[in-house]
Amino acid sequence: IAGKMLEDLVMRLDEQEVTMKYDEAVLDWIVEEGTDADFGARPLKRFIQRHVETVVARELIKGDIGPNVAFLLTMDDGKLVVNKTT
């Protein structure tokens, strides 16, 4: 489910000519931190919005990423990191 939600974000960004990729550690982090034993996968969407989309949006606003610029989401010491790839 988390992978599908991230792929939805990838597709939305692709419509804006922004290429996002992510490594397996990001997906693992989202699954680990974004699920709840009581609510299952339901909190995932909110978690992705708060922790992934917010980081990506800040980078877009700063101008560090944008159209025709690919970037990779990775994890570094428990934090989500945006790395330009082109």
C-alpha positions as CSV (number, residue, x, y, z in Angstrom):
1,I,0.0,0.0,0.0
2,A,2.8,2.4,0.9
3,G,4.5,1.7,-2.4
4,K,1.3,2.5,-4.3
5,M,0.9,5.8,-2.4
6,L,4.4,6.8,-3.2
7,E,3.9,5.9,-6.9
8,D,0.8,8.1,-6.9
9,L,3.1,11.0,-5.7
10,V,5.6,10.1,-8.4
11,M,2.9,10.3,-11.0
12,R,1.6,13.7,-9.7
13,L,5.1,15.1,-9.8
14,D,5.7,13.6,-13.3
15,E,2.7,15.6,-14.5
16,Q,4.7,18.7,-13.5
17,E,7.8,17.3,-15.3
18,V,9.5,16.6,-12.0
19,T,11.1,13.2,-11.7
20,M,11.1,11.6,-8.2
21,K,12.7,8.3,-7.3
22,Y,13.1,6.7,-3.9
23,D,15.1,3.9,-2.5
24,E,13.9,0.9,-0.5
25,A,15.0,2.5,2.8
26,V,12.4,5.3,2.3
27,L,9.6,2.7,1.7
28,D,10.7,0.7,4.8
29,W,10.7,3.9,6.9
30,I,7.2,4.8,5.8
31,V,5.9,1.4,6.5
32,E,7.6,1.3,9.9
33,E,6.7,4.8,11.1
34,G,3.4,5.3,9.2
35,T,1.4,2.3,10.2
36,D,-0.4,1.7,13.4
37,A,-1.3,-1.6,15.1
38,D,-4.8,-0.3,15.8
39,F,-5.5,1.5,12.5
40,G,-3.4,-0.6,10.1
41,A,-2.5,1.2,6.9
42,R,-5.0,4.0,7.2
43,P,-2.6,6.5,8.7
44,L,-0.1,6.0,5.8
45,K,-1.6,8.7,3.6
46,R,-1.4,11.3,6.3
47,F,2.2,10.2,7.2
48,I,3.3,10.5,3.5
49,Q,1.6,13.9,3.2
50,R,3.3,15.2,6.4
51,H,6.7,13.7,6.0
52,V,7.3,13.2,2.3
53,E,5.2,15.6,0.4
54,T,6.1,18.4,2.8
55,V,9.8,17.8,2.3
56,V,9.4,17.7,-1.5
57,A,7.2,20.8,-1.5
58,R,9.8,22.7,0.4
59,E,12.5,21.7,-2.0
60,L,10.3,22.8,-4.9
61,I,9.6,26.2,-3.3
62,K,13.3,26.7,-2.6
63,G,14.0,26.0,-6.3
64,D,16.4,23.2,-5.6
65,I,14.3,20.8,-7.6
66,G,11.8,21.5,-10.3
67,P,10.9,20.8,-13.9
68,N,13.4,18.6,-15.8
69,V,15.3,18.0,-12.5
70,A,15.3,14.4,-11.2
71,F,15.8,13.7,-7.5
72,L,16.1,10.7,-5.3
73,L,14.7,10.4,-1.8
74,T,16.9,8.5,0.6
75,M,17.3,8.1,4.3
76,D,20.3,9.4,6.3
77,D,20.4,8.8,10.1
78,G,16.7,8.4,10.3
79,K,15.9,11.5,8.2
80,L,14.5,11.8,4.8
81,V,17.0,13.4,2.4
82,V,16.4,14.8,-1.1
83,N,19.3,14.3,-3.5
84,K,19.3,15.9,-7.0
85,T,20.4,13.3,-9.6
86,T,20.6,15.6,-12.6
